[in-house]
Amino acid sequence: MIALIATYVAISIALFLLTAVFYIAVMKLRDVRDSGELAKLHRSVTVTAYTLLWIGLVLDMLLNWVVMTLVFLELPQEVLTTQRVRRHKFHSTGWRQKVALFFCRNYLTPFDANHCE
């Protein structure tokens, strides 16, 4: 049983860290796309960028289902982590809202000011 818990914790930490890295990369890619610079780059860069986006989305879904289910002590109602965090930020009270605000302030908003709005 302890080995199972240790495995879950290790997977959760790795998933959280990987998702954070991909989130930061995807937010930067969005900025590059919005500035019009992505269209000027070589096609291989565009393919790489969109591959990062899809990998990031899969990681985000896994984070939401595997880690955030335990963090918020509920089954997911949303596909992505940010959707769940926003719901708790605006429609919850108590500890779930505080957890959502923590994630918004410390992990999402610093890399995208409007991500939790």
C-alpha positions as CSV (number, residue, x, y, z in Angstrom):
1,M,0.0,0.0,0.0
2,I,2.8,2.4,0.8
3,A,4.5,1.7,-2.5
4,L,1.2,2.5,-4.3
5,I,0.9,5.8,-2.5
6,A,4.5,6.6,-3.2
7,T,4.0,5.8,-6.8
8,Y,0.9,8.0,-7.0
9,V,2.8,10.9,-5.3
10,A,5.8,10.6,-7.7
11,I,3.5,10.5,-10.7
12,S,1.5,13.4,-9.4
13,I,4.6,15.5,-8.9
14,A,6.1,14.6,-12.3
15,L,2.8,15.4,-14.0
16,F,2.5,18.7,-12.2
17,L,6.0,19.8,-13.2
18,L,5.6,18.6,-16.8
19,T,2.3,20.4,-17.1
20,A,3.7,23.6,-15.7
21,V,6.6,23.5,-18.2
22,F,4.3,22.9,-21.1
23,Y,1.9,25.6,-19.8
24,I,4.6,28.2,-19.8
25,A,5.8,27.1,-23.2
26,V,2.3,27.2,-24.7
27,M,1.6,30.7,-23.2
28,K,4.8,31.9,-24.9
29,L,3.8,30.3,-28.2
30,R,0.4,32.0,-28.0
31,D,2.2,35.3,-27.6
32,V,4.4,34.6,-30.6
33,R,1.4,33.6,-32.6
34,D,-0.6,36.6,-31.6
35,S,2.3,38.9,-32.5
36,G,2.3,37.4,-36.0
37,E,5.8,36.1,-35.7
38,L,4.9,32.4,-35.7
39,A,3.7,32.7,-39.4
40,K,7.2,34.0,-40.3
41,L,9.0,31.0,-38.8
42,H,10.0,27.9,-40.6
43,R,7.3,25.2,-41.0
44,S,9.2,22.8,-38.7
45,V,9.0,25.4,-35.9
46,T,5.2,25.7,-36.4
47,V,4.9,21.9,-36.4
48,T,6.9,21.7,-33.2
49,A,4.8,24.5,-31.6
50,Y,1.5,22.8,-32.3
51,T,2.9,19.4,-31.1
52,L,3.8,21.1,-27.8
53,L,0.3,22.5,-27.7
54,W,-1.3,19.0,-28.1
55,I,1.1,17.4,-25.6
56,G,0.3,20.2,-23.1
57,L,-3.4,19.7,-23.5
58,V,-3.1,15.9,-22.8
59,L,-0.9,16.6,-19.8
60,D,-3.4,19.2,-18.6
61,M,-6.3,16.7,-18.9
62,L,-4.3,14.1,-17.0
63,L,-3.4,16.6,-14.3
64,N,-7.0,17.6,-13.9
65,W,-8.2,14.0,-13.6
66,V,-5.3,12.5,-11.6
67,V,-4.0,15.2,-9.4
68,M,-6.7,17.8,-9.1
69,T,-9.3,15.2,-8.2
70,L,-7.4,14.6,-5.0
71,V,-6.6,18.3,-4.5
72,F,-10.2,19.4,-4.7
73,L,-11.6,16.1,-3.4
74,E,-14.1,15.8,-6.2
75,L,-14.4,14.1,-9.6
76,P,-13.8,16.5,-12.5
77,Q,-16.7,18.2,-14.1
78,E,-14.4,19.9,-16.7
79,V,-11.8,18.7,-19.1
80,L,-9.0,21.0,-18.3
81,T,-7.4,22.1,-15.0
82,T,-8.0,25.8,-15.6
83,Q,-11.7,25.3,-16.2
84,R,-11.9,23.6,-12.8
85,V,-9.8,26.2,-11.1
86,R,-12.0,29.0,-12.5
87,R,-15.2,27.3,-11.4
88,H,-13.9,27.1,-7.9
89,K,-12.5,30.6,-7.9
90,F,-15.9,32.1,-8.9
91,H,-18.5,29.7,-7.7
92,S,-17.1,28.0,-4.6
93,T,-16.5,29.2,-1.1
94,G,-14.2,28.0,1.7
95,W,-11.1,25.9,1.2
96,R,-11.8,25.0,-2.5
97,Q,-12.0,28.7,-3.4
98,K,-8.8,29.3,-1.5
99,V,-7.0,26.5,-3.3
100,A,-8.2,27.9,-6.6
101,L,-7.0,31.4,-5.8
102,F,-3.6,30.0,-4.8
103,F,-3.3,28.2,-8.2
104,C,-4.4,31.3,-10.1
105,R,-2.1,33.7,-8.3
106,N,1.0,31.5,-8.2
107,Y,0.9,29.3,-11.3
108,L,-1.5,30.6,-13.9
109,T,-1.7,34.4,-13.8
110,P,2.1,35.1,-13.7
111,F,2.4,33.6,-17.2
112,D,-1.0,34.8,-18.5
113,A,-2.6,37.7,-16.8
114,N,-6.1,36.7,-18.0
115,H,-5.9,32.9,-17.6
116,C,-8.0,32.8,-14.5
117,E,-10.5,35.5,-15.5
